[in-house]
């Protein structure tokens, strides 16, 4: 999210919001962000469970195994966490559109123009047709603006949050004969397509901040590994500083699809 908005603070805001939203995965409590994401269709329980099943399992599941899959991803919190991150990205997307409404290039990426942006109290934007009608738009203008805004929000969220899908994967990975070895590698392809391609795109626009900020992944992955090793009591012995850094780099995803070559 921070790479997409260009603000490191948005990463912290999204993380804290996601922790709060995670509670709603097990309760019926709804925040404004969740209601907005559900209204737009950015999160839907059925589609998210289906996506989680296909990401971590296979398209070729029996009804009973699909039921087990859904139960597993609900109660290990992974489905709730994915939903909460998409909610956080939806909220960040509103702020991004407000900040960039005068930037033609950024608006074009989302299929919007300044005329489609109507600011509401609380740093929010008009999204529904009723919002635009209340802002004085005609029925035709409100219908078009609402449709464009919904598409724009989807584009923003899908370019900020990694959710593996068939469009990210190599064609051979869709072949059932290769699913056994391919399905756990989907995140590598998705990270390459969503994150690294975004960094490259920003660089072509003269924005070098994402190219520098993405290197924060390395110390973050090192800290994550250290915490895990400490909890498990399995801190690697005789590792040099270089060994730790190579390990953190390999976990960071910065190599993209080339990581397969490094692993080999």
Secondary structure, DSSP 8 states (H G I E B T S, - for coil): -HHHHT-THHHHHHHHHHHHHHGGGSSS---HHHHHHHHHTS--HHHHHHHHHHHHS-S---HHHHHHHHHHHHHTSHHHHHHHHHHHHHHHHHHHHHHTTT-HHHHHHHT--GGG--EETTTEE--SHHHHHHTT--HHHHHHHHHHHHHHHHHHHHHHS----TTTS-GGGGSGGGHHHHGGGHHHHHHIIIIIHHHHHHHHTT--HHHHHTTHHHHHHHHHHHHHHHHHT---SS--HHHHHHHHHHHHTTTGGGHHHHH-
